[in-house]
Amino acid sequence: MSDKDRPFFVGYLPAPKALRGLLLAVCVLFVSGLAGFGLALGIAQDDPGDGAFRFDYGRQTVTGVVELTPYPLLRVTEGNERIPAGHTLMLAGGGKTNVESRAIPLEGQLAQVSGVLLERGSLDMMQVRGGRNGLQAAEGEVPVFETIPLGRWKLAGEICDGKCLAGAMRPGRGLAHKACANLCLLGKVPPVFVSTQPVDGSEFLLVTGPDGGHLPESAYHYVAQFVSLEGEVERRGDLLVLRMDPKTLEVLD
Amino acid sequence: MNQAEAILMGLRIWGSIGAVVAAIFLTIGMDRIDEDARGAYVFRPLLIPGILVIWPLVLWRWYLYESGRELWARRYDPPRRAHFAVGWVLPIGIGLIILTGLSLRQTWPADIAPVQLSGPAEVSQ
């Protein structure tokens, strides 16, 4: 060594006097810098909102008519204090799964549905229990529900997966959530379009393909970005369904 | 092909080449350059994920050993020389990436109102 008196920091020995000031300054700057950086990043993010799984409501069980858009819906005929009769409820399975295989045999029939509610403002969805306890045929007369076409619309907003948006994730929308949203959509979880302004009273619309099929894969690229699109809008109870035209999708500046 | 498909395609190509490199290196190359590994096989599958990711480095190191250009005493010189530069490039790069992301962020187009293009009677369904 050329300079034996030069102070040298060793982690398991007391810090040399000459280095204590520098060490203290580095510690303070490092901790406060990281805290400040974290705070700045947090402030720059959008408010994730108040969507959540409503486990506090307890298990919800309602009866209604199953419709396929092809995403399964329940037009509630016999509700409860949380889910009134006349409400149209979107249905999803646990995790990133759907309940289509259980809903298809019950299409147009009366069914009892049981599960946990997800809720964000006026948007809600039910995560249906597994097996027959979650979705089973019910006895009774099947009422006829009408679907009201509202014409072709041009909308601006964001395509999201309805389950995360309704409260399964926070944030449940935006670029930070894009990969999660696309995995949900691959799992055929009902997609929801968030409109910049209400359409016929609602800013949330269930999105389907142009032919009434599932959301086309070409739309996955546009998920979580602010886009404009055109499509046919129809009303099913208190839920709007948007049959999007993928050829009209455009990312907004 | 959109960006997501291009990224996925790139990863598939990279991983496919890595799989070929892993198959050849673990069955032929390793025995040629590391005498301690000869006759030992159980651990080799554990190296597959790593080779899939850093297969160019594996090929380069294999080449150095095969060609006799490997100088063990100088082995860690390049990473040591790079410490100072990497120490600055990493935090600056991370900061730039975050700033670029924040500056490119879209603004919620709250002022764009829904427009009805045609009424229900004109809908052809």
Interface residues (C-beta under 8 A of the other chain):
Chain A: L41 A44 I148 P149 L150 G151 R152 W153 K154 L155 A156 G157 L175 S195 T196 Q197 P198 V199 Y220 H221 Q225 F226 S228 E230 E232 V251 L252 D253
Chain B: N2 Q3 A4 I98 L102 R105 Q106 T107 W108 P109 A110 D111 I112 A113 P114 V115 Q116 L117 S118 G119 P120 E122 V123 Q125
